[in-house]
Amino acid sequence: MIPFKDDNPTRLVPYITIALLLINIAVFVRMLLLPPEAQQTWVLRLAIIPYDLTHLPLGRPDRWPLHLVPLVTAMFVHAGWLHLIGNLLYLWIFGNNVEDVMGHGRFIVFYTLCGLLAASVQVAARPESRVPMIGASGAIAGVLGAYLVLFPTARVRTLLFLIVIVRVVALPALIVLGVWLLLQLIAAGRGGGEGVAWFAHLGGFLAGALLIVPFRRKRPRQALY
């Protein structure tokens, strides 16, 4: 089941959502232009290392930015085309409506907070991990949580795969995002794994669902059917 478009109108041009899409793409292209060894160094420099955060040198606060800045930079780094496209697809589908409800300024603060809280949950769940954490999925999960609270009945056009049959169906956001959330819960319940930050997804989703209350600026508009 792959969502690709919602039928939920907006009033504002989603400048911040578009900017986030372009920045993520630009950072990824910049990485691809580097030699393979330099790419690895680039990722390690911008990624979150949970162990480094849980073992900050208390006597050297001047070195803390080296470990804290990646909490932001890691949101714009992706491991490959599928990683990038998957994240940005969800941001494009659901981000514009959330931005429309909040306004541009509030949305960028909301997005950043969700990303920070998502990363914090993953670090708390895996404090000794030395595996680099990268990607916008934690912040985008916050957008999904907000969207579900705001527009649970909005129709989302989705590619539905039934063995060898592929159909386009319009499903309520409650089903589309509910299935997404269930998959994250199942994966995290199995202990997660070092390859995907499942706890960051859950943390970001919960953060978005809660933060939408203070961050929403106006009453959401929804398409009628």
NORZI-V412489 format. One line per field, one symbol per residue. burial: # if it has 16 or more other ideal C-beta (glycine too) atoms within 10 Angstrom, else .. Layout:
burial=???
This chain:
burial=..#..#.#...#.#.##..##..#..##..#...........#..#####.##.............#..##..#####....##.##################..###.##.###########.##..#..####################..###.#............#.#..##..##..#..##...#...#################..##...#.#...
